[in-house]
Amino acid sequence: MKLYACVKCGMEFFERRAVCPTCRGEEFMEREAQLGEALVETQLFVTPAGFPEKYKISLIKVDGTKALVRRE
Ligand SMILES: [Zn+2]
């Protein structure tokens, strides 16, 4: 999984951002990170159009941030 770290303050995000909400920095460094432990897991039974009828989602710790991921 890719992480984006603010060059100015080091805050990490799992999505690309235009501006860092912490320091207003605009430069980010991309790096690979391993998925950590699942903090919360649940199964969705009502899903958006174009997605399977049901699937699991997990809130996962990824180094200095958290990510919401879909699991089959
Ligand atoms: Zn920053």
N, CA, C, O and the ligand as a Tripos MOL2 file, in Angstrom:
@<TRIPOS>MOLECULE
protein
  289   287    73     0     0
PROTEIN
NO_CHARGES

@<TRIPOS>ATOM
      1 N           0.8460   -1.1700    0.0000 N.3       1 MET1
      2 CA          0.0000    0.0000    0.0000 C.3       1 MET1
      3 C           0.8940    1.2360    0.0000 C.2       1 MET1
      4 O           1.9310    1.2680    0.6630 O.2       1 MET1
      5 N           0.4760    2.2550   -0.7550 N.am      2 LYS2
      6 CA          1.2480    3.5000   -0.7950 C.3       2 LYS2
      7 C           0.7860    4.4620    0.2930 C.2       2 LYS2
      8 O          -0.4070    4.5670    0.5790 O.2       2 LYS2
      9 N           1.7420    5.1600    0.8950 N.am      3 LEU3
     10 CA          1.4650    6.2230    1.8570 C.3       3 LEU3
     11 C           2.0690    7.5090    1.3170 C.2       3 LEU3
     12 O           3.0550    7.4920    0.5800 O.2       3 LEU3
     13 N           1.4600    8.6200    1.6980 N.am      4 TYR4
     14 CA          1.9600    9.9270    1.2820 C.3       4 TYR4
     15 C           2.3170   10.6990    2.5450 C.2       4 TYR4
     16 O           1.4540   10.9620    3.3820 O.2       4 TYR4
     17 N           3.5930   11.0610    2.6810 N.am      5 ALA5
     18 CA          4.0740   11.7700    3.8710 C.3       5 ALA5
     19 C           4.3910   13.2120    3.5170 C.2       5 ALA5
     20 O           5.0440   13.4930    2.5120 O.2       5 ALA5
     21 N           3.9200   14.1170    4.3580 N.am      6 CYS6
     22 CA          4.2020   15.5450    4.1740 C.3       6 CYS6
     23 C           5.7030   15.7560    4.3830 C.2       6 CYS6
     24 O           6.2570   15.3310    5.3970 O.2       6 CYS6
     25 N           6.3570   16.4100    3.4260 N.am      7 VAL7
     26 CA          7.8040   16.6440    3.5060 C.3       7 VAL7
     27 C           8.1210   17.6030    4.6600 C.2       7 VAL7
     28 O           9.1730   17.4820    5.2880 O.2       7 VAL7
     29 N           7.2360   18.5380    4.9420 N.am      8 LYS8
     30 CA          7.4800   19.5760    5.9500 C.3       8 LYS8
     31 C           7.3210   19.0530    7.3850 C.2       8 LYS8
     32 O           8.1730   19.3300    8.2290 O.2       8 LYS8
     33 N           6.2400   18.2950    7.6820 N.am      9 CYS9
     34 CA          5.9840   17.8890    9.0660 C.3       9 CYS9
     35 C           5.9950   16.3650    9.2750 C.2       9 CYS9
     36 O           6.0340   15.9060   10.4170 O.2       9 CYS9
     37 N           5.9600   15.5820    8.1970 N.am     10 GLY10
     38 CA          6.0190   14.1260    8.3320 C.3      10 GLY10
     39 C           4.6790   13.4330    8.5310 C.2      10 GLY10
     40 O           4.6330   12.2050    8.6070 O.2      10 GLY10
     41 N           3.5970   14.1820    8.6170 N.am     11 MET11
     42 CA          2.2650   13.5790    8.7680 C.3      11 MET11
     43 C           1.9910   12.6680    7.5730 C.2      11 MET11
     44 O           2.2700   13.0330    6.4320 O.2      11 MET11
     45 N           1.4380   11.4710    7.8430 N.am     12 GLU12
     46 CA          1.2090   10.5190    6.7640 C.3      12 GLU12
     47 C          -0.2760   10.3490    6.4590 C.2      12 GLU12
     48 O          -1.1320   10.4560    7.3370 O.2      12 GLU12
     49 N          -0.5530   10.0780    5.1720 N.am     13 PHE13
     50 CA         -1.9320    9.9080    4.6970 C.3      13 PHE13
     51 C          -1.9790    8.7280    3.7440 C.2      13 PHE13
     52 O          -0.9940    8.4300    3.0700 O.2      13 PHE13
     53 N          -3.1380    8.0450    3.6860 N.am     14 PHE14
     54 CA         -3.2620    6.9300    2.7550 C.3      14 PHE14
     55 C          -3.8000    7.3910    1.4100 C.2      14 PHE14
     56 O          -3.8980    6.5970    0.4740 O.2      14 PHE14
     57 N          -4.1470    8.6580    1.3070 N.am     15 GLU15
     58 CA         -4.6270    9.2180    0.0510 C.3      15 GLU15
     59 C          -3.7800   10.4330   -0.3060 C.2      15 GLU15
     60 O          -3.2430   11.1160    0.5670 O.2      15 GLU15
     61 N          -3.6740   10.6840   -1.5910 N.am     16 ARG16
     62 CA         -2.9070   11.8440   -2.0540 C.3      16 ARG16
     63 C          -3.6600   13.1290   -1.6820 C.2      16 ARG16
     64 O          -4.8750   13.2080   -1.8640 O.2      16 ARG16
     65 N          -2.9630   14.1080   -1.1760 N.am     17 ARG17
     66 CA         -3.5910   15.3710   -0.7900 C.3      17 ARG17
     67 C          -2.9070   16.5290   -1.4950 C.2      17 ARG17
     68 O          -1.7460   16.4300   -1.8940 O.2      17 ARG17
     69 N          -3.6370   17.6290   -1.6440 N.am     18 ALA18
     70 CA         -3.0550   18.8240   -2.2510 C.3      18 ALA18
     71 C          -2.3590   19.6570   -1.1940 C.2      18 ALA18
     72 O          -1.3270   20.2710   -1.4650 O.2      18 ALA18
     73 N          -2.9320   19.6840    0.0450 N.am     19 VAL19
     74 CA         -2.3960   20.4980    1.1340 C.3      19 VAL19
     75 C          -2.4300   19.6850    2.4210 C.2      19 VAL19
     76 O          -3.4220   19.0060    2.6870 O.2      19 VAL19
     77 N          -1.3830   19.7370    3.2170 N.am     20 CYS20
     78 CA         -1.3420   19.0520    4.5090 C.3      20 CYS20
     79 C          -2.2440   19.8080    5.4940 C.2      20 CYS20
     80 O          -2.0760   21.0150    5.6720 O.2      20 CYS20
     81 N          -3.2010   19.1190    6.1390 N.am     21 PRO21
     82 CA         -4.0970   19.8080    7.0700 C.3      21 PRO21
     83 C          -3.3970   20.2340    8.3640 C.2      21 PRO21
     84 O          -3.9400   21.0510    9.1080 O.2      21 PRO21
     85 N          -2.2340   19.7120    8.6410 N.am     22 THR22
     86 CA         -1.5050   20.0550    9.8610 C.3      22 THR22
     87 C          -0.6460   21.3060    9.6880 C.2      22 THR22
     88 O          -0.7030   22.2140   10.5170 O.2      22 THR22
     89 N           0.1540   21.3610    8.6130 N.am     23 CYS23
     90 CA          1.1090   22.4710    8.4700 C.3      23 CYS23
     91 C           0.9220   23.2800    7.1830 C.2      23 CYS23
     92 O           1.6690   24.2270    6.9380 O.2      23 CYS23
     93 N          -0.0630   22.9180    6.3620 N.am     24 ARG24
     94 CA         -0.3500   23.5920    5.0940 C.3      24 ARG24
     95 C           0.7440   23.3390    4.0430 C.2      24 ARG24
     96 O           0.7840   24.0180    3.0180 O.2      24 ARG24
     97 N           1.6140   22.3830    4.2910 N.am     25 GLY25
     98 CA          2.6430   22.0280    3.3080 C.3      25 GLY25
     99 C           1.9970   21.4660    2.0450 C.2      25 GLY25
    100 O           0.9150   20.8820    2.0960 O.2      25 GLY25
    101 N           2.6670   21.6460    0.9220 N.am     26 GLU26
    102 CA          2.1040   21.2070   -0.3590 C.3      26 GLU26
    103 C           2.9580   20.1630   -1.0590 C.2      26 GLU26
    104 O           2.6600   19.7730   -2.1880 O.2      26 GLU26
    105 N           4.0230   19.7050   -0.3940 N.am     27 GLU27
    106 CA          4.9030   18.7240   -1.0130 C.3      27 GLU27
    107 C           4.8150   17.4130   -0.2280 C.2      27 GLU27
    108 O           4.9290   17.4050    0.9970 O.2      27 GLU27
    109 N           4.6120   16.3090   -0.9480 N.am     28 PHE28
    110 CA          4.4510   15.0020   -0.3110 C.3      28 PHE28
    111 C           5.4070   13.9920   -0.9140 C.2      28 PHE28
    112 O           5.7440   14.0590   -2.0960 O.2      28 PHE28
    113 N           5.8400   13.0550   -0.0840 N.am     29 MET29
    114 CA          6.7380   12.0020   -0.5170 C.3      29 MET29
    115 C           5.9510   10.6890   -0.5010 C.2      29 MET29
    116 O           5.2630   10.3830    0.4730 O.2      29 MET29
    117 N           6.0560    9.9300   -1.5680 N.am     30 GLU30
    118 CA          5.3210    8.6680   -1.6770 C.3      30 GLU30
    119 C           6.2340    7.5290   -1.2410 C.2      30 GLU30
    120 O           7.4170    7.5100   -1.5840 O.2      30 GLU30
    121 N           5.6800    6.5690   -0.4780 N.am     31 ARG31
    122 CA          6.4710    5.4050   -0.0870 C.3      31 ARG31
    123 C           5.5550    4.2000    0.1110 C.2      31 ARG31
    124 O           4.3520    4.3410    0.3310 O.2      31 ARG31
    125 N           6.1470    3.0290    0.0290 N.am     32 GLU32
    126 CA          5.4050    1.7890    0.2310 C.3      32 GLU32
    127 C           5.3440    1.4690    1.7220 C.2      32 GLU32
    128 O           6.3080    1.7120    2.4470 O.2      32 GLU32
    129 N           4.2210    0.9280    2.1830 N.am     33 ALA33
    130 CA          4.0600    0.5380    3.5880 C.3      33 ALA33
    131 C           3.3070   -0.7770    3.6540 C.2      33 ALA33
    132 O           2.5080   -1.0910    2.7720 O.2      33 ALA33
    133 N           3.5620   -1.5340    4.6910 N.am     34 GLN34
    134 CA          2.8700   -2.8030    4.9060 C.3      34 GLN34
    135 C           1.6160   -2.5730    5.7310 C.2      34 GLN34
    136 O           1.6030   -1.7390    6.6360 O.2      34 GLN34
    137 N           0.5560   -3.3210    5.4130 N.am     35 LEU35
    138 CA         -0.6650   -3.2370    6.2120 C.3      35 LEU35
    139 C          -0.3940   -3.8170    7.5890 C.2      35 LEU35
    140 O           0.2460   -4.8600    7.7150 O.2      35 LEU35
    141 N          -0.8730   -3.1540    8.6020 N.am     36 GLY36
    142 CA         -0.7000   -3.6280    9.9700 C.3      36 GLY36
    143 C          -1.9350   -4.3770   10.4400 C.2      36 GLY36
    144 O          -2.6660   -4.9680    9.6450 O.2      36 GLY36
    145 N          -2.1510   -4.3410   11.7350 N.am     37 GLU37
    146 CA         -3.2730   -5.0650   12.3220 C.3      37 GLU37
    147 C          -4.6050   -4.3670   12.0260 C.2      37 GLU37
    148 O          -4.6610   -3.1460   11.8850 O.2      37 GLU37
    149 N          -5.6720   -5.1620   11.9340 N.am     38 ALA38
    150 CA         -7.0070   -4.5990   11.7540 C.3      38 ALA38
    151 C          -7.4980   -4.0830   13.1020 C.2      38 ALA38
    152 O          -7.4920   -4.8180   14.0890 O.2      38 ALA38
    153 N          -7.9200   -2.8340   13.1440 N.am     39 LEU39
    154 CA         -8.4230   -2.2390   14.3830 C.3      39 LEU39
    155 C          -9.9180   -2.5080   14.5320 C.2      39 LEU39
    156 O         -10.4090   -2.7340   15.6390 O.2      39 LEU39
    157 N         -10.6350   -2.4820   13.4150 N.am     40 VAL40
    158 CA        -12.0790   -2.7390   13.3980 C.3      40 VAL40
    159 C         -12.4030   -3.4660   12.0990 C.2      40 VAL40
    160 O         -11.8770   -3.1190   11.0420 O.2      40 VAL40
    161 N         -13.2660   -4.4680   12.1760 N.am     41 GLU41
    162 CA        -13.7200   -5.1580   10.9680 C.3      41 GLU41
    163 C         -15.2300   -5.2740   11.0230 C.2      41 GLU41
    164 O         -15.8070   -5.4820   12.0890 O.2      41 GLU41
    165 N         -15.8660   -5.1380    9.8700 N.am     42 THR42
    166 CA        -17.3060   -5.3150    9.8060 C.3      42 THR42
    167 C         -17.6970   -5.7520    8.3960 C.2      42 THR42
    168 O         -16.9010   -5.6550    7.4630 O.2      42 THR42
    169 N         -18.9230   -6.2310    8.2540 N.am     43 GLN43
    170 CA        -19.4110   -6.6560    6.9410 C.3      43 GLN43
    171 C         -20.5440   -5.7470    6.5090 C.2      43 GLN43
    172 O         -21.4580   -5.4620    7.2830 O.2      43 GLN43
    173 N         -20.4750   -5.2920    5.2540 N.am     44 LEU44
    174 CA        -21.5370   -4.4550    4.7010 C.3      44 LEU44
    175 C         -22.5260   -5.3270    3.9460 C.2      44 LEU44
    176 O         -22.1320   -6.1970    3.1700 O.2      44 LEU44
    177 N         -23.8110   -5.0920    4.1750 N.am     45 PHE45
    178 CA        -24.8560   -5.8240    3.4620 C.3      45 PHE45
    179 C         -25.6200   -4.9070    2.5180 C.2      45 PHE45
    180 O         -26.3840   -5.3870    1.6800 O.2      45 PHE45
    181 N         -25.4310   -3.6090    2.6360 N.am     46 VAL46
    182 CA        -25.9910   -2.6180    1.7200 C.3      46 VAL46
    183 C         -24.7990   -1.8750    1.1360 C.2      46 VAL46
    184 O         -24.1200   -1.1290    1.8420 O.2      46 VAL46
    185 N         -24.5470   -2.0780   -0.1540 N.am     47 THR47
    186 CA        -23.3270   -1.5540   -0.7670 C.3      47 THR47
    187 C         -23.6600   -0.6280   -1.9350 C.2      47 THR47
    188 O         -24.7740   -0.6660   -2.4580 O.2      47 THR47
    189 N         -22.7100    0.1940   -2.3400 N.am     48 PRO48
    190 CA        -22.9560    1.0990   -3.4580 C.3      48 PRO48
    191 C         -23.1660    0.3440   -4.7690 C.2      48 PRO48
    192 O         -22.7150   -0.7930   -4.9110 O.2      48 PRO48
    193 N         -23.8410    0.9670   -5.7160 N.am     49 ALA49
    194 CA        -24.0610    0.3620   -7.0370 C.3      49 ALA49
    195 C         -22.7160    0.0220   -7.6760 C.2      49 ALA49
    196 O         -21.7620    0.7950   -7.5970 O.2      49 ALA49
    197 N         -22.6610   -1.1410   -8.3040 N.am     50 GLY50
    198 CA        -21.4300   -1.5520   -8.9720 C.3      50 GLY50
    199 C         -20.5000   -2.3760   -8.1040 C.2      50 GLY50
    200 O         -19.4760   -2.8600   -8.5850 O.2      50 GLY50
    201 N         -20.8370   -2.5460   -6.8300 N.am     51 PHE51
    202 CA        -20.0320   -3.3370   -5.9060 C.3      51 PHE51
    203 C         -20.7690   -4.6430   -5.5980 C.2      51 PHE51
    204 O         -21.9720   -4.7410   -5.8380 O.2      51 PHE51
    205 N         -20.0580   -5.6510   -5.0680 N.am     52 PRO52
    206 CA        -20.7260   -6.9090   -4.7130 C.3      52 PRO52
    207 C         -21.8430   -6.6730   -3.6980 C.2      52 PRO52
    208 O         -21.8780   -5.6440   -3.0230 O.2      52 PRO52
    209 N         -22.7710   -7.6580   -3.6000 N.am     53 GLU53
    210 CA        -23.9230   -7.5520   -2.7040 C.3      53 GLU53
    211 C         -23.5110   -7.3520   -1.2460 C.2      53 GLU53
    212 O         -24.1660   -6.6220   -0.5020 O.2      53 GLU53
    213 N         -22.4340   -7.9990   -0.8540 N.am     54 LYS54
    214 CA        -21.9050   -7.8040    0.5000 C.3      54 LYS54
    215 C         -20.3930   -8.0030    0.4730 C.2      54 LYS54
    216 O         -19.8730   -8.7680   -0.3390 O.2      54 LYS54
    217 N         -19.6950   -7.3090    1.3660 N.am     55 TYR55
    218 CA        -18.2540   -7.4860    1.5170 C.3      55 TYR55
    219 C         -17.8200   -6.9440    2.8620 C.2      55 TYR55
    220 O         -18.5600   -6.2190    3.5250 O.2      55 TYR55
    221 N         -16.6110   -7.3070    3.2540 N.am     56 LYS56
    222 CA        -16.0750   -6.8710    4.5440 C.3      56 LYS56
    223 C         -15.1960   -5.6480    4.3490 C.2      56 LYS56
    224 O         -14.5310   -5.5050    3.3230 O.2      56 LYS56
    225 N         -15.1980   -4.7640    5.3470 N.am     57 ILE57
    226 CA        -14.2750   -3.6360    5.3650 C.3      57 ILE57
    227 C         -13.5330   -3.6570    6.6930 C.2      57 ILE57
    228 O         -14.0630   -4.1090    7.7090 O.2      57 ILE57
    229 N         -12.3090   -3.1650    6.6710 N.am     58 SER58
    230 CA        -11.4820   -3.1270    7.8830 C.3      58 SER58
    231 C         -10.8110   -1.7700    8.0000 C.2      58 SER58
    232 O         -10.3910   -1.1770    7.0060 O.2      58 SER58
    233 N         -10.7180   -1.2950    9.2180 N.am     59 LEU59
    234 CA         -9.9000   -0.1240    9.5220 C.3      59 LEU59
    235 C          -8.5580   -0.6900    9.9620 C.2      59 LEU59
    236 O          -8.4710   -1.4000   10.9640 O.2      59 LEU59
    237 N          -7.5140   -0.3700    9.2050 N.am     60 ILE60
    238 CA         -6.2150   -1.0050    9.4230 C.3      60 ILE60
    239 C          -5.1580    0.0290    9.7550 C.2      60 ILE60
    240 O          -5.1190    1.1130    9.1730 O.2      60 ILE60
    241 N          -4.3150   -0.3200   10.6870 N.am     61 LYS61
    242 CA         -3.1960    0.5520   11.0360 C.3      61 LYS61
    243 C          -2.1100    0.3540    9.9860 C.2      61 LYS61
    244 O          -1.7120   -0.7750    9.6990 O.2      61 LYS61
    245 N          -1.6320    1.4580    9.4140 N.am     62 VAL62
    246 CA         -0.5620    1.4130    8.4090 C.3      62 VAL62
    247 C           0.4850    2.4300    8.8350 C.2      62 VAL62
    248 O           0.3490    3.6220    8.5610 O.2      62 VAL62
    249 N           1.5190    1.9610    9.5010 N.am     63 ASP63
    250 CA          2.5760    2.8300   10.0440 C.3      63 ASP63
    251 C           1.9710    3.9940   10.8340 C.2      63 ASP63
    252 O           1.3630    3.7690   11.8810 O.2      63 ASP63
    253 N           2.1270    5.2470   10.3480 N.am     64 GLY64
    254 CA          1.6770    6.3990   11.1190 C.3      64 GLY64
    255 C           0.2640    6.8490   10.8260 C.2      64 GLY64
    256 O          -0.1320    7.9300   11.2620 O.2      64 GLY64
    257 N          -0.5110    6.0590   10.1010 N.am     65 THR65
    258 CA         -1.8710    6.4740    9.7810 C.3      65 THR65
    259 C          -2.8110    5.2670    9.7950 C.2      65 THR65
    260 O          -2.3850    4.1590   10.1210 O.2      65 THR65
    261 N          -4.0350    5.4610    9.4580 N.am     66 LYS66
    262 CA         -5.0140    4.3770    9.3740 C.3      66 LYS66
    263 C          -5.6510    4.4160    7.9990 C.2      66 LYS66
    264 O          -5.7550    5.4780    7.3850 O.2      66 LYS66
    265 N          -6.0810    3.2450    7.5100 N.am     67 ALA67
    266 CA         -6.7150    3.1640    6.1960 C.3      67 ALA67
    267 C          -7.9430    2.2840    6.2820 C.2      67 ALA67
    268 O          -7.9620    1.2930    7.0110 O.2      67 ALA67
    269 N          -8.9620    2.6510    5.5350 N.am     68 LEU68
    270 CA        -10.1690    1.8340    5.4220 C.3      68 LEU68
    271 C         -10.0230    0.9990    4.1560 C.2      68 LEU68
    272 O          -9.9220    1.5550    3.0630 O.2      68 LEU68
    273 N         -10.0110   -0.3180    4.2850 N.am     69 VAL69
    274 CA         -9.8040   -1.1870    3.1240 C.3      69 VAL69
    275 C         -10.9600   -2.1570    2.9690 C.2      69 VAL69
    276 O         -11.6090   -2.5480    3.9400 O.2      69 VAL69
    277 N         -11.1970   -2.5320    1.7250 N.am     70 ARG70
    278 CA        -12.2560   -3.5020    1.4120 C.3      70 ARG70
    279 C         -11.6330   -4.8830    1.3480 C.2      70 ARG70
    280 O         -10.5820   -5.0770    0.7380 O.2      70 ARG70
    281 N         -12.2930   -5.8380    1.9840 N.am     71 ARG71
    282 CA        -11.8400   -7.2230    1.9600 C.3      71 ARG71
    283 C         -12.9350   -8.0550    1.3340 C.2      71 ARG71
    284 O         -14.1190   -7.8280    1.5800 O.2      71 ARG71
    285 N         -12.5360   -9.0240    0.5210 N.am     72 GLU72
    286 CA        -13.5350   -9.8770   -0.1410 C.3      72 GLU72
    287 C         -14.0450  -10.9240    0.8200 C.2      72 GLU72
    288 O         -14.8920  -11.7380    0.4530 O.2      72 GLU72
    289 ZN          2.5220   18.7490    7.0510 Zn       73 ZN73
@<TRIPOS>BOND
     1     1     2 1
     2     2     3 1
     3     3     4 2
     4     3     5 am
     5     5     6 1
     6     6     7 1
     7     7     8 2
     8     7     9 am
     9     9    10 1
    10    10    11 1
    11    11    12 2
    12    11    13 am
    13    13    14 1
    14    14    15 1
    15    15    16 2
    16    15    17 am
    17    17    18 1
    18    18    19 1
    19    19    20 2
    20    19    21 am
    21    21    22 1
    22    22    23 1
    23    23    24 2
    24    23    25 am
    25    25    26 1
    26    26    27 1
    27    27    28 2
    28    27    29 am
    29    29    30 1
    30    30    31 1
    31    31    32 2
    32    31    33 am
    33    33    34 1
    34    34    35 1
    35    35    36 2
    36    35    37 am
    37    37    38 1
    38    38    39 1
    39    39    40 2
    40    39    41 am
    41    41    42 1
    42    42    43 1
    43    43    44 2
    44    43    45 am
    45    45    46 1
    46    46    47 1
    47    47    48 2
    48    47    49 am
    49    49    50 1
    50    50    51 1
    51    51    52 2
    52    51    53 am
    53    53    54 1
    54    54    55 1
    55    55    56 2
    56    55    57 am
    57    57    58 1
    58    58    59 1
    59    59    60 2
    60    59    61 am
    61    61    62 1
    62    62    63 1
    63    63    64 2
    64    63    65 am
    65    65    66 1
    66    66    67 1
    67    67    68 2
    68    67    69 am
    69    69    70 1
    70    70    71 1
    71    71    72 2
    72    71    73 am
    73    73    74 1
    74    74    75 1
    75    75    76 2
    76    75    77 am
    77    77    78 1
    78    78    79 1
    79    79    80 2
    80    79    81 am
    81    81    82 1
    82    82    83 1
    83    83    84 2
    84    83    85 am
    85    85    86 1
    86    86    87 1
    87    87    88 2
    88    87    89 am
    89    89    90 1
    90    90    91 1
    91    91    92 2
    92    91    93 am
    93    93    94 1
    94    94    95 1
    95    95    96 2
    96    95    97 am
    97    97    98 1
    98    98    99 1
    99    99   100 2
   100    99   101 am
   101   101   102 1
   102   102   103 1
   103   103   104 2
   104   103   105 am
   105   105   106 1
   106   106   107 1
   107   107   108 2
   108   107   109 am
   109   109   110 1
   110   110   111 1
   111   111   112 2
   112   111   113 am
   113   113   114 1
   114   114   115 1
   115   115   116 2
   116   115   117 am
   117   117   118 1
   118   118   119 1
   119   119   120 2
   120   119   121 am
   121   121   122 1
   122   122   123 1
   123   123   124 2
   124   123   125 am
   125   125   126 1
   126   126   127 1
   127   127   128 2
   128   127   129 am
   129   129   130 1
   130   130   131 1
   131   131   132 2
   132   131   133 am
   133   133   134 1
   134   134   135 1
   135   135   136 2
   136   135   137 am
   137   137   138 1
   138   138   139 1
   139   139   140 2
   140   139   141 am
   141   141   142 1
   142   142   143 1
   143   143   144 2
   144   143   145 am
   145   145   146 1
   146   146   147 1
   147   147   148 2
   148   147   149 am
   149   149   150 1
   150   150   151 1
   151   151   152 2
   152   151   153 am
   153   153   154 1
   154   154   155 1
   155   155   156 2
   156   155   157 am
   157   157   158 1
   158   158   159 1
   159   159   160 2
   160   159   161 am
   161   161   162 1
   162   162   163 1
   163   163   164 2
   164   163   165 am
   165   165   166 1
   166   166   167 1
   167   167   168 2
   168   167   169 am
   169   169   170 1
   170   170   171 1
   171   171   172 2
   172   171   173 am
   173   173   174 1
   174   174   175 1
   175   175   176 2
   176   175   177 am
   177   177   178 1
   178   178   179 1
   179   179   180 2
   180   179   181 am
   181   181   182 1
   182   182   183 1
   183   183   184 2
   184   183   185 am
   185   185   186 1
   186   186   187 1
   187   187   188 2
   188   187   189 am
   189   189   190 1
   190   190   191 1
   191   191   192 2
   192   191   193 am
   193   193   194 1
   194   194   195 1
   195   195   196 2
   196   195   197 am
   197   197   198 1
   198   198   199 1
   199   199   200 2
   200   199   201 am
   201   201   202 1
   202   202   203 1
   203   203   204 2
   204   203   205 am
   205   205   206 1
   206   206   207 1
   207   207   208 2
   208   207   209 am
   209   209   210 1
   210   210   211 1
   211   211   212 2
   212   211   213 am
   213   213   214 1
   214   214   215 1
   215   215   216 2
   216   215   217 am
   217   217   218 1
   218   218   219 1
   219   219   220 2
   220   219   221 am
   221   221   222 1
   222   222   223 1
   223   223   224 2
   224   223   225 am
   225   225   226 1
   226   226   227 1
   227   227   228 2
   228   227   229 am
   229   229   230 1
   230   230   231 1
   231   231   232 2
   232   231   233 am
   233   233   234 1
   234   234   235 1
   235   235   236 2
   236   235   237 am
   237   237   238 1
   238   238   239 1
   239   239   240 2
   240   239   241 am
   241   241   242 1
   242   242   243 1
   243   243   244 2
   244   243   245 am
   245   245   246 1
   246   246   247 1
   247   247   248 2
   248   247   249 am
   249   249   250 1
   250   250   251 1
   251   251   252 2
   252   251   253 am
   253   253   254 1
   254   254   255 1
   255   255   256 2
   256   255   257 am
   257   257   258 1
   258   258   259 1
   259   259   260 2
   260   259   261 am
   261   261   262 1
   262   262   263 1
   263   263   264 2
   264   263   265 am
   265   265   266 1
   266   266   267 1
   267   267   268 2
   268   267   269 am
   269   269   270 1
   270   270   271 1
   271   271   272 2
   272   271   273 am
   273   273   274 1
   274   274   275 1
   275   275   276 2
   276   275   277 am
   277   277   278 1
   278   278   279 1
   279   279   280 2
   280   279   281 am
   281   281   282 1
   282   282   283 1
   283   283   284 2
   284   283   285 am
   285   285   286 1
   286   286   287 1
   287   287   288 2
@<TRIPOS>SUBSTRUCTURE
     1 MET1         2 RESIDUE 1 A MET
     2 LYS2         6 RESIDUE 1 A LYS
     3 LEU3        10 RESIDUE 1 A LEU
     4 TYR4        14 RESIDUE 1 A TYR
     5 ALA5        18 RESIDUE 1 A ALA
     6 CYS6        22 RESIDUE 1 A CYS
     7 VAL7        26 RESIDUE 1 A VAL
     8 LYS8        30 RESIDUE 1 A LYS
     9 CYS9        34 RESIDUE 1 A CYS
    10 GLY10       38 RESIDUE 1 A GLY
    11 MET11       42 RESIDUE 1 A MET
    12 GLU12       46 RESIDUE 1 A GLU
    13 PHE13       50 RESIDUE 1 A PHE
    14 PHE14       54 RESIDUE 1 A PHE
    15 GLU15       58 RESIDUE 1 A GLU
    16 ARG16       62 RESIDUE 1 A ARG
    17 ARG17       66 RESIDUE 1 A ARG
    18 ALA18       70 RESIDUE 1 A ALA
    19 VAL19       74 RESIDUE 1 A VAL
    20 CYS20       78 RESIDUE 1 A CYS
    21 PRO21       82 RESIDUE 1 A PRO
    22 THR22       86 RESIDUE 1 A THR
    23 CYS23       90 RESIDUE 1 A CYS
    24 ARG24       94 RESIDUE 1 A ARG
    25 GLY25       98 RESIDUE 1 A GLY
    26 GLU26      102 RESIDUE 1 A GLU
    27 GLU27      106 RESIDUE 1 A GLU
    28 PHE28      110 RESIDUE 1 A PHE
    29 MET29      114 RESIDUE 1 A MET
    30 GLU30      118 RESIDUE 1 A GLU
    31 ARG31      122 RESIDUE 1 A ARG
    32 GLU32      126 RESIDUE 1 A GLU
    33 ALA33      130 RESIDUE 1 A ALA
    34 GLN34      134 RESIDUE 1 A GLN
    35 LEU35      138 RESIDUE 1 A LEU
    36 GLY36      142 RESIDUE 1 A GLY
    37 GLU37      146 RESIDUE 1 A GLU
    38 ALA38      150 RESIDUE 1 A ALA
    39 LEU39      154 RESIDUE 1 A LEU
    40 VAL40      158 RESIDUE 1 A VAL
    41 GLU41      162 RESIDUE 1 A GLU
    42 THR42      166 RESIDUE 1 A THR
    43 GLN43      170 RESIDUE 1 A GLN
    44 LEU44      174 RESIDUE 1 A LEU
    45 PHE45      178 RESIDUE 1 A PHE
    46 VAL46      182 RESIDUE 1 A VAL
    47 THR47      186 RESIDUE 1 A THR
    48 PRO48      190 RESIDUE 1 A PRO
    49 ALA49      194 RESIDUE 1 A ALA
    50 GLY50      198 RESIDUE 1 A GLY
    51 PHE51      202 RESIDUE 1 A PHE
    52 PRO52      206 RESIDUE 1 A PRO
    53 GLU53      210 RESIDUE 1 A GLU
    54 LYS54      214 RESIDUE 1 A LYS
    55 TYR55      218 RESIDUE 1 A TYR
    56 LYS56      222 RESIDUE 1 A LYS
    57 ILE57      226 RESIDUE 1 A ILE
    58 SER58      230 RESIDUE 1 A SER
    59 LEU59      234 RESIDUE 1 A LEU
    60 ILE60      238 RESIDUE 1 A ILE
    61 LYS61      242 RESIDUE 1 A LYS
    62 VAL62      246 RESIDUE 1 A VAL
    63 ASP63      250 RESIDUE 1 A ASP
    64 GLY64      254 RESIDUE 1 A GLY
    65 THR65      258 RESIDUE 1 A THR
    66 LYS66      262 RESIDUE 1 A LYS
    67 ALA67      266 RESIDUE 1 A ALA
    68 LEU68      270 RESIDUE 1 A LEU
    69 VAL69      274 RESIDUE 1 A VAL
    70 ARG70      278 RESIDUE 1 A ARG
    71 ARG71      282 RESIDUE 1 A ARG
    72 GLU72      286 RESIDUE 1 A GLU
    73 ZN73       289 GROUP 0 **** ****
